[in-house]
Amino acid sequence: MPSPRDIRRRIKSVKNTAQITKAMEKVAQAKMAKAQQAALNGRPYAEVMNRVLSEVVTHAGEFEHPYMVQRDGDRRALILVTTDKGLCGALNTNLLRMVSDEFVTDDTKIVSAGRKGAQHAIRSGWDLAAEFSFGDPPAFAEARAITKMAVDLFESGEVDQVDIAFTNFVNTITQNPEVHQLLPIAEIEGVQAGVEGEETSAALAGGATEFEFEPNAGDVLGQLLPHYINFKVHQILLESRASEHSARMVAMKNATDNANQLIKDLTLEYNKLRQAAITNELLEITSAQMALGN
């Protein structure tokens, strides 16, 4: 049984831990608000861009582009978007488990965006082709560099398909691991169905129903597709950052709550031991008095 001194030391240690996790929760909360706003701000643009690209594809006719050529091979490049730091609950674990079970084979090249993904790829013996880092918030140039690596692998024929795995932000409590096909482009789709900006897309669809393309729809589509790929990766990085800070805030809040509960339990145990010690001392004093009186 631990002594009262041991319990006091443990209470002090847990209180220090609770102060640290509380501070980290506040920092993550501040970053989360900015990251969520950045992710939400990009969604209306993504919706409008998807709508315009859909119209261009419709009017492009027999247009062919290297990004849209379907291949029969099974060689794949997987852009793995994870965090650089831990302490964000099961965010990375859920994504890496899903990717490991369903998408990574001997013919898969990993392009890591985030230190945790690269570390897991090395430990698991995966073919790590490149490792990138991105800031907070992610810059468009960083997304473009990641995209260029994947596009080069696709255009050179080293891989037949490029996918991107990330944790999609739904709300502060919910973040879903997802894998989207990046290349070849099978259809124009958003990062997430039902995102902010649907009213803008609906207004565009219900307003000007005819588009004029100069010099022609094929040339316009050829210029838009590279930007579409870059923007989609950038939006995914924003979604991942929002998911990371949300998960970290929730994890730190749970850690703080658990620490506070542990402090209460230890304090109760300490008081019981202290009360038992006082009772024993009183019994000893009473027994001594009775012995002297007899």
FENTAZI-V808796 format. One record per residue. N is the residue number from 1. SS is DSSP state (2 for helix, 1 for strand, 0 for the rest). OMEGA is omega in radians with two decimals (NA if undefined). Layout:
BEGIN
n:N ss:SS omega:OMEGA
n:N ss:SS omega:OMEGA
END
This chain:
BEGIN
n:1 ss:0 omega:-3.13
n:2 ss:0 omega:3.11
n:3 ss:0 omega:3.09
n:4 ss:2 omega:3.12
n:5 ss:2 omega:3.12
n:6 ss:2 omega:-3.13
n:7 ss:2 omega:3.10
n:8 ss:2 omega:3.12
n:9 ss:2 omega:-3.13
n:10 ss:2 omega:3.09
n:11 ss:2 omega:3.13
n:12 ss:2 omega:3.13
n:13 ss:2 omega:-3.14
n:14 ss:2 omega:3.10
n:15 ss:2 omega:3.09
n:16 ss:2 omega:3.10
n:17 ss:2 omega:3.14
n:18 ss:2 omega:3.10
n:19 ss:2 omega:3.14
n:20 ss:2 omega:-3.12
n:21 ss:2 omega:3.09
n:22 ss:2 omega:3.11
n:23 ss:2 omega:3.12
n:24 ss:2 omega:3.08
n:25 ss:2 omega:-3.14
n:26 ss:2 omega:3.12
n:27 ss:2 omega:3.14
n:28 ss:2 omega:3.12
n:29 ss:2 omega:3.11
n:30 ss:2 omega:3.12
n:31 ss:2 omega:-3.13
n:32 ss:2 omega:-3.12
n:33 ss:2 omega:3.14
n:34 ss:2 omega:-3.11
n:35 ss:2 omega:3.11
n:36 ss:2 omega:-3.14
n:37 ss:2 omega:3.11
n:38 ss:2 omega:3.12
n:39 ss:2 omega:-3.13
n:40 ss:2 omega:-3.14
n:41 ss:2 omega:-3.12
n:42 ss:2 omega:-3.05
n:43 ss:2 omega:3.10
n:44 ss:2 omega:3.10
n:45 ss:2 omega:3.12
n:46 ss:2 omega:3.13
n:47 ss:2 omega:-3.13
n:48 ss:2 omega:3.14
n:49 ss:2 omega:3.09
n:50 ss:2 omega:3.14
n:51 ss:2 omega:-3.14
n:52 ss:2 omega:3.14
n:53 ss:2 omega:3.08
n:54 ss:2 omega:3.10
n:55 ss:2 omega:3.14
n:56 ss:2 omega:3.12
n:57 ss:2 omega:-3.14
n:58 ss:2 omega:-3.07
n:59 ss:2 omega:-3.07
n:60 ss:0 omega:3.11
n:61 ss:0 omega:-3.12
n:62 ss:0 omega:-3.10
n:63 ss:0 omega:3.08
n:64 ss:0 omega:3.13
n:65 ss:0 omega:-3.13
n:66 ss:2 omega:-3.13
n:67 ss:2 omega:-3.06
n:68 ss:2 omega:-3.12
n:69 ss:0 omega:3.13
n:70 ss:0 omega:-3.13
n:71 ss:0 omega:-3.06
n:72 ss:0 omega:-3.08
n:73 ss:0 omega:-3.12
n:74 ss:0 omega:-3.14
n:75 ss:0 omega:-3.00
n:76 ss:1 omega:2.92
n:77 ss:1 omega:-3.10
n:78 ss:1 omega:3.02
n:79 ss:1 omega:-3.05
n:80 ss:1 omega:-3.08
n:81 ss:1 omega:3.11
n:82 ss:0 omega:3.14
n:83 ss:0 omega:3.03
n:84 ss:0 omega:-3.08
n:85 ss:0 omega:3.11
n:86 ss:0 omega:-3.14
n:87 ss:0 omega:3.09
n:88 ss:0 omega:3.06
n:89 ss:0 omega:-3.10
n:90 ss:0 omega:-3.06
n:91 ss:2 omega:-3.12
n:92 ss:2 omega:-3.10
n:93 ss:2 omega:-3.13
n:94 ss:2 omega:-3.14
n:95 ss:2 omega:-3.09
n:96 ss:2 omega:3.11
n:97 ss:2 omega:3.14
n:98 ss:2 omega:-3.14
n:99 ss:2 omega:-3.11
n:100 ss:2 omega:-3.07
n:101 ss:2 omega:-2.92
n:102 ss:2 omega:-2.92
n:103 ss:0 omega:-3.07
n:104 ss:0 omega:3.07
n:105 ss:0 omega:3.12
n:106 ss:0 omega:-3.11
n:107 ss:0 omega:-3.09
n:108 ss:1 omega:3.02
n:109 ss:1 omega:-3.10
n:110 ss:1 omega:2.98
n:111 ss:1 omega:-3.01
n:112 ss:1 omega:2.98
n:113 ss:1 omega:-3.04
n:114 ss:0 omega:-3.03
n:115 ss:2 omega:-3.09
n:116 ss:2 omega:3.10
n:117 ss:2 omega:3.13
n:118 ss:2 omega:3.14
n:119 ss:2 omega:3.14
n:120 ss:2 omega:3.13
n:121 ss:2 omega:3.13
n:122 ss:2 omega:3.14
n:123 ss:2 omega:-3.08
n:124 ss:2 omega:3.14
n:125 ss:0 omega:3.10
n:126 ss:0 omega:3.13
n:127 ss:1 omega:-3.12
n:128 ss:1 omega:-3.09
n:129 ss:1 omega:-3.10
n:130 ss:1 omega:3.08
n:131 ss:1 omega:3.13
n:132 ss:1 omega:2.99
n:133 ss:0 omega:3.11
n:134 ss:0 omega:-3.00
n:135 ss:0 omega:3.14
n:136 ss:0 omega:0.09
n:137 ss:0 omega:3.14
n:138 ss:0 omega:3.09
n:139 ss:0 omega:-3.14
n:140 ss:2 omega:3.12
n:141 ss:2 omega:3.11
n:142 ss:2 omega:3.08
n:143 ss:2 omega:-3.14
n:144 ss:2 omega:3.11
n:145 ss:2 omega:3.11
n:146 ss:2 omega:-3.13
n:147 ss:2 omega:-3.11
n:148 ss:2 omega:3.12
n:149 ss:2 omega:-3.13
n:150 ss:2 omega:-3.14
n:151 ss:2 omega:3.11
n:152 ss:2 omega:3.10
n:153 ss:2 omega:-3.12
n:154 ss:2 omega:-3.09
n:155 ss:2 omega:3.13
n:156 ss:0 omega:-3.14
n:157 ss:0 omega:3.12
n:158 ss:0 omega:3.10
n:159 ss:0 omega:-3.14
n:160 ss:0 omega:-3.11
n:161 ss:1 omega:3.09
n:162 ss:1 omega:3.08
n:163 ss:1 omega:3.08
n:164 ss:1 omega:-3.13
n:165 ss:1 omega:-3.09
n:166 ss:1 omega:3.07
n:167 ss:1 omega:-3.06
n:168 ss:1 omega:-3.13
n:169 ss:1 omega:3.06
n:170 ss:0 omega:3.02
n:171 ss:0 omega:-3.05
n:172 ss:0 omega:-3.09
n:173 ss:0 omega:-2.99
n:174 ss:0 omega:3.02
n:175 ss:1 omega:-3.02
n:176 ss:1 omega:3.01
n:177 ss:1 omega:-3.09
n:178 ss:1 omega:3.04
n:179 ss:1 omega:3.11
n:180 ss:1 omega:3.04
n:181 ss:1 omega:-3.12
n:182 ss:1 omega:3.12
n:183 ss:1 omega:-0.15
n:184 ss:0 omega:-3.12
n:185 ss:0 omega:3.14
n:186 ss:0 omega:3.11
n:187 ss:0 omega:3.11
n:188 ss:0 omega:-3.12
n:189 ss:0 omega:3.12
n:190 ss:0 omega:3.08
n:191 ss:0 omega:-3.08
n:192 ss:0 omega:3.11
n:193 ss:0 omega:3.10
n:194 ss:0 omega:-3.12
n:195 ss:0 omega:3.08
n:196 ss:0 omega:3.09
n:197 ss:0 omega:3.14
n:198 ss:2 omega:-3.14
n:199 ss:2 omega:3.10
n:200 ss:2 omega:3.13
n:201 ss:2 omega:3.13
n:202 ss:2 omega:3.12
n:203 ss:2 omega:3.13
n:204 ss:2 omega:-3.13
n:205 ss:2 omega:-3.09
n:206 ss:2 omega:-3.12
n:207 ss:0 omega:-3.12
n:208 ss:0 omega:-3.10
n:209 ss:0 omega:3.12
n:210 ss:0 omega:-3.14
n:211 ss:0 omega:3.04
n:212 ss:0 omega:-3.07
n:213 ss:0 omega:3.10
n:214 ss:0 omega:0.01
n:215 ss:0 omega:3.06
n:216 ss:0 omega:-3.06
n:217 ss:2 omega:-3.14
n:218 ss:2 omega:3.12
n:219 ss:2 omega:3.11
n:220 ss:2 omega:-3.14
n:221 ss:2 omega:3.11
n:222 ss:2 omega:3.11
n:223 ss:2 omega:-3.06
n:224 ss:2 omega:-3.04
n:225 ss:2 omega:3.09
n:226 ss:2 omega:3.11
n:227 ss:2 omega:3.11
n:228 ss:2 omega:3.13
n:229 ss:2 omega:-3.14
n:230 ss:2 omega:-3.10
n:231 ss:2 omega:-3.14
n:232 ss:2 omega:3.11
n:233 ss:2 omega:3.13
n:234 ss:2 omega:3.12
n:235 ss:2 omega:3.11
n:236 ss:2 omega:3.08
n:237 ss:2 omega:3.09
n:238 ss:2 omega:3.11
n:239 ss:2 omega:-3.13
n:240 ss:2 omega:3.11
n:241 ss:2 omega:3.11
n:242 ss:2 omega:3.10
n:243 ss:2 omega:-3.12
n:244 ss:2 omega:-3.08
n:245 ss:2 omega:3.10
n:246 ss:2 omega:-3.14
n:247 ss:2 omega:-3.14
n:248 ss:2 omega:3.12
n:249 ss:2 omega:3.14
n:250 ss:2 omega:3.14
n:251 ss:2 omega:3.13
n:252 ss:2 omega:3.08
n:253 ss:2 omega:3.10
n:254 ss:2 omega:3.12
n:255 ss:2 omega:3.11
n:256 ss:2 omega:3.12
n:257 ss:2 omega:3.13
n:258 ss:2 omega:3.11
n:259 ss:2 omega:3.12
n:260 ss:2 omega:3.10
n:261 ss:2 omega:3.11
n:262 ss:2 omega:3.09
n:263 ss:2 omega:3.11
n:264 ss:2 omega:-3.13
n:265 ss:2 omega:3.14
n:266 ss:2 omega:3.11
n:267 ss:2 omega:3.10
n:268 ss:2 omega:3.12
n:269 ss:2 omega:3.12
n:270 ss:2 omega:3.14
n:271 ss:2 omega:3.11
n:272 ss:2 omega:3.12
n:273 ss:2 omega:-3.13
n:274 ss:2 omega:3.11
n:275 ss:2 omega:3.12
n:276 ss:2 omega:3.12
n:277 ss:2 omega:3.12
n:278 ss:2 omega:3.12
n:279 ss:2 omega:3.12
n:280 ss:2 omega:3.12
n:281 ss:2 omega:3.10
n:282 ss:2 omega:3.12
n:283 ss:2 omega:3.12
n:284 ss:2 omega:3.12
n:285 ss:2 omega:-3.14
n:286 ss:2 omega:3.14
n:287 ss:2 omega:3.12
n:288 ss:2 omega:3.11
n:289 ss:2 omega:3.12
n:290 ss:2 omega:3.13
n:291 ss:2 omega:3.11
n:292 ss:2 omega:-3.11
n:293 ss:2 omega:3.11
n:294 ss:0 omega:NA
END
